[in-house]
Amino acid sequence: ECCRISDTLMKTWIVLLLWACAHQSVNAVALSRGPVRRKTKEIEGRQDKDLLRRSKRGWMWRQFFLQEEYTGTEHQYIGKLHSDMDKGDGTVMYVLAGDGAGTIFVIDSNSGDLHATRSLDREEKPFYTLRAQVVNKKTGLPLEPETEFTVKLHDINDNEPKFDKEVYTASVPERSHIGTYVTQVTAQDADDEMFGYSAKLSYSISQGHPYFSVEPNTGIIRTALGPSDMDREQREHYQVVIEAKDMAGQKGGLTGTTTVNISLTDVNDNPPRFMQSIYQFSVPEITKVGSSVGRIRAVDADVSRNAEMDYTVVGGDGLDVFDVSTDRNTQEGILSLKKPLDYEKKKSYTLQIQVQNTHPDPRFLSSDAKDMATIRVSVEDVDEPPQFEKISYILEVKEDAAVGTVIGSVSAVDPDIRRSPVKYSIDRHTDVDRVFGVYAGNGSIFLQRPLDREEFAWHNISVIATEFNNPEQTSRVPVYIRVLDVNDNPPMLASFYETFVCENAKAGQKIQTISAVDPDDPVGGHRFLFSLAPESSVRANFSVRDNGDNTAGIFTRRTGFGRMHKMAVVISDGHIPMQSSTGTLTIRVCTCDRDGNMEMCNAEALSSAAGLSTGALVAILLCILILLLIVVLFAALKRQKKKEPLIISKEDVRDNVVSYNDEGGGEEDTQAFDIGALRHPEVMEESKLRRDILPSESLYPPPPLRRTLVPSRENADVRDFINQRVQENDGNPTAPPYDSLATYAYEGNGSVAESLSSLGSVSSEGEQDYNYLSEWGPRFRKLADMYGGEDSDWDS
């Protein structure tokens, strides 16, 4: 059962095989390098039991070794398999199975020699597992169980190292110190790490000296120069080539390479610098505040955030006139105007501008890393419009000032050197009523119309100043005119007072409190005085008592009142000139209860109390008048609306065509009437409703009218027939629409002329007597003369 190798190792294992055969009682012994012993069973068939007999045991190796990448032309010999069953008489045959059996590996069936048919690669497959068995050549039956073994490939250094990436990208800040970490590269070798140094790698740098270095064992790349040599502004990008060599870097090893692109990132190690030391700008004197005067530019070798800078005005005679800011998109300084310019006052300015980084890095720049530049600004003279002394004027005038009174003046001058004369005018859009005027030469404003404070307390106008030499140069100023009050209005009763007094009132009883109003607005406020008018003082029944708070009380002076009283009160103010007016109070006499509550007034009082005011009566009368006018107008329109007759005959009543002035729905209006009724009047539906007008009496049709029987067509006259039908249509509410044509296809009977058709006339060739036409009247007499004459008359 035992197979073994009989090659170069045969002599080495002879002693071990002899020792193994001497110990048959041991079932199996495992050697340190992998040999195994098997026992063979021999079975003899007997009737009652099976007897086992021990056989000789053999030894074999479980592993074979084969070198990869064989380059020979013949098959590569691996080893020899041999079984104790093989007596050398050629009765046994070796059979191989497993990985690559018959293709990669072949066995000589007679001798047991094992060969590889082609070159093998360990990196593709490091070992193969095969099975061998001995069978009888004749029967094909196995003589022993299969034995499994392994063929391992010996590695050779046939694979170069390969990096994980073909190109690496890394960055490191500029000004970095020696040995600063940059990145790490890694390579892999497909050879066997356990066999020699085929997979032992060593890293080196072949391109990139002297700026960078690489650690041989780890592949870590570091900077190799100091901060002064690693300056991004001098050189920003580097290309470094790294080699990885197997065999621990020894001679003969295979190498692989990769490229590392290294960029130096920016740090703020450069201050900004002005591109020129002196800048010059010119600006017109009329430039508006906030406008840009010009731009200045400083450069910084750094980039991005490290290149941001701030500009500042630090000196010069224009500190309070100009300002500078930074455009964050372009990093330029924008010089702008803070105050208005005046060429006549100052013609030029000098500024000192400073620039520095917004985010300085103290590791590389000191805090005083700044740059300075000078800006010279020249002011250009421009023809300016006149300028008023004030931005607005407030004037006051009394409301009783006479027309022509000067209430104030405005003043404007030409700011230019030539001092052009100025003329003044009022913008009439602000003084539509032309209340004020202005003298063109000196700007004095005067009255052109009387004033009334109670109507307008303020007047807002605009005065325009224009240069004589250049009318296009104008300016304007608002003028606010306040109208001062003058005591020119008398006080009056605050409202209409209607007072009631009990007929049994006692003397000294207060029956009413009155107050006054005055449209004037005195400085110290109103002070009204109330007193009884002289005409009411004689035998006065009532008295007025001033309360001192611009109100007064009305008191009775006696008892027993029997009629209505009128009382005149004088109201005056306490200002100069004093104004006064007289107000009349109407006092009604009423019957009161014991508590003084009014119960009933006399007829005069009741009519007055229950009556309406004059304004209400006027309004009621106007409403009544308007209603009457509407009724009259409606009646007049109704009378003018006349209904036209159904039939308006334009010709003789004997004509068959009846015309109507109303237009119907046309031929397609089949809902209004039955078209058949126009062709056959005798069969018209009498109960059919009119659809073109609103029924006048009921929604239901009236009962059909009894028609007068038509005379026999043999005895009736055509005219009687038509007149009868006309009367029926005039009285029938279900008649056709106005635009319908009433046609009656009845010719009459018994006519002497018989048919007038040309079809019937051509068949008669004989002479006819037309004298009877003379009996029909003067119209047919002419026809009788034409047709009744002799043939000779026609020929002539």
Summary of the structure (lengths in Angstrom):
residues: 796
radius of gyration: 69.8
end to end distance: 167.1
largest distance: 184.9
contacts: 2137
relative contact order: 0.04
helix: 13%
strand: 33%
